[in-house]
């Protein structure tokens, strides 16, 4: 997941997908959190073929899901992947995610 998000364009696409909620509200998986691929590329100066490649990489990493609706492809953040990232970044333990394998470390002040 982090390798996929290490690319600045993919990170921008991912952030755009999770930033669709107005301030003071929280993101929930649902139809309102979906974006058409064309919308994701707006103002990012990414060629359509390159945008498709980045979408594919994010899907392969399990970060987003996509579904064709007529001539459009809708994308959304995979809720389980987002929870895994939150667990990893927060250092919390969860038995059903890779974060469950992380051990907390003990920090001491340096001399």
C-alpha positions in Angstrom: 0.0 0.0 0.0 2.7 2.4 0.9 4.6 1.6 -2.3 1.5 2.5 -4.3 1.0 5.7 -2.3 4.7 6.6 -2.7 4.0 8.0 -6.1 2.8 11.7 -5.9 0.1 11.3 -8.5 -1.4 8.2 -6.9 -1.2 9.8 -3.5 -3.1 12.9 -4.9 -5.7 10.6 -6.4 -6.2 8.7 -3.2 -6.4 11.9 -1.1 -8.9 13.3 -3.6 -11.1 10.2 -3.0 -11.0 10.4 0.8 -11.3 14.2 0.9 -14.8 14.4 -0.7 -16.5 15.1 2.6 -17.1 18.6 3.8 -15.2 19.8 7.0 -16.7 18.6 10.2 -18.0 15.3 8.7 -16.4 11.9 8.4 -15.8 9.7 5.4 -18.1 6.8 5.0 -18.1 4.2 2.2 -21.1 4.7 0.0 -22.3 6.0 -3.3 -21.6 9.7 -2.3 -17.9 8.8 -1.9 -17.5 7.6 -5.4 -15.8 9.6 -8.1 -15.6 9.1 -11.9 -12.1 8.6 -13.2 -12.3 11.8 -15.2 -13.1 13.8 -12.1 -10.1 12.3 -10.3 -7.7 13.6 -13.0 -9.0 17.2 -13.1 -6.4 19.7 -12.3 -3.7 17.1 -11.7 -2.2 17.5 -15.2 -2.1 13.7 -15.7 -2.7 12.3 -19.2 -5.8 10.0 -19.4 -3.6 6.9 -20.1 -1.3 7.7 -17.2 -4.4 8.3 -15.0 -5.7 4.8 -15.9 -2.3 3.3 -15.0 -2.4 5.0 -11.6 -5.9 3.8 -11.0 -4.8 0.3 -11.9 -1.9 0.4 -9.4 -4.1 1.7 -6.6 -6.6 -1.1 -7.3 -3.8 -3.7 -7.4 -2.6 -2.5 -4.0 -6.1 -2.9 -2.7 -6.5 0.7 -1.8 -9.4 1.5 -4.1 -12.2 -0.3 -5.9 -13.7 0.5 -9.3 -16.8 -0.3 -11.2 -18.0 0.5 -14.7 -21.2 2.5 -14.9 -22.1 2.9 -18.6 -19.2 4.8 -20.2 -17.8 5.9 -16.9 -15.7 4.1 -14.3 -16.5 5.0 -10.7 -13.7 4.7 -8.1 -13.9 4.7 -4.3 -11.6 4.0 -1.4 -11.8 0.5 0.0 -13.0 0.9 3.6 -11.0 -2.2 4.8 -7.8 -0.8 3.2 -8.4 2.6 4.8 -8.9 0.9 8.2 -5.6 -1.0 7.7 -3.8 2.2 6.9 -5.2 3.9 10.0 -4.2 1.0 12.2 -0.7 1.0 10.7 -0.2 4.7 11.2 -1.7 4.8 14.7 0.3 1.7 15.7 -2.8 0.0 17.0 -3.2 -3.7 17.0 -5.9 -5.4 15.0 -5.9 -9.2 14.6 -7.4 -9.1 11.1 -5.0 -6.5 9.6 -1.2 -6.4 8.9 -1.0 -3.8 11.8 -1.7 -6.7 14.2 1.8 -7.9 13.4 3.5 -4.6 14.5 5.0 -4.6 18.0 5.0 -1.4 20.0 8.4 -0.1 20.9 9.5 1.5 24.1 11.2 4.9 23.6 13.7 6.4 26.0 15.2 9.8 26.0 18.7 10.0 24.3 21.6 11.1 26.5 
